[in-house]
Amino acid sequence: MTDVVGIGARMAAARAKKQASQVKAAAMLEISDKSYKNYEAEKRELPLAVAVGFCEAFEVELEWLVYGTQANACLLYTSPSPRDR
């Protein structure tokens, strides 16, 4: 699951991979169908609690859902410290 833009698109991709409808996804998250559809369409901001529940239900990392990257995939480069010499 790469090259997918936006949280809503990543939600749709994860849901499709599990072959779940939007209605089923909403039921899994214990939210209304309308709320789920609005989150996936990016018409409403996805609450953290729902995002965490989505990640657990669809077996994806929260970092991927939010940023589109896998955990530990983004490495921070720092210049050498004087202590490293």
Secondary structure, DSSP 4 states (H G I P E B T S, - for coil): --S--SHHHHHHHHHHHTT--HHHHHHHHTS-HHHHHHHHTTSSPPPHHHHHHHHHHHT--HHHHHHSS-TT-SPPP-PPPGGG-
